[in-house]
């Protein structure tokens, strides 16, 4: 059986944590930043943990991470 390929789009978007969960960057921080207040932009810059329901799907896309 051939090796499974990593989904390259998922590899660029998600990073595994030490505990086996995944972190991702949030959206809405690319443009139209003038109307967003500093607190909102600062909070959007932080990485967030992927929900438990989506972790199985990401693990299937990234079998070697």
N, C-alpha and C positions, 0 to 999 in steps of 0.2 A: 504494500500500500504506500502511495507517495506521501511525502510530508505535507502537512497542511500549510497553506500560505497565510501570512498575516495580512489583514486588511490594512492597507497603507493609510487610508483616510482615518481609520480609528487609531492607528499608531501615532498619528500626528496630533490627535485631539485628546487622548486619554493617557494618563500616566499612572502606573500601579503604585500603591502605597506598600509599606512593609507588612501590613496586616492582610493584604490580598484584596483590598478595595481599590477603587479607581478615582482619580481626581480629574477635574475638567475645568476649563476656563469658561467664564460666563459671556453671554452676548451683550450687545448694545453698548459697546465701548469703542467703536470704530469711527463713527462720524456723528454729526449733529450733537456735539458735546457742549455747545454754548448754553443750551437751555437746561442742561442737567447740572444740579448743584454738586459741589465738591464732595459731599458725604456720599452721594449716590455713586459717583465715579470711583471714589476710593473703595467702596464696598464691592463694586463690580470687578475691580482689579484682582480680588482675592480668588484663589482656587476653591472650588467646592467639591464635595464628595458626591459621587454618582449614587443615585437611589439604589437600594437593595434589589428592587424589581428589575432594574436595567443591567445589573452587574453580570448576570448570566449571559446576556446577549453580547456584551463587550468581551467577556472571557472567551466566547466562541470566535469572535473576530480576531482576537489576539492570543492565540494558543501558547505562545512561547514567552509571554511577559510575566 
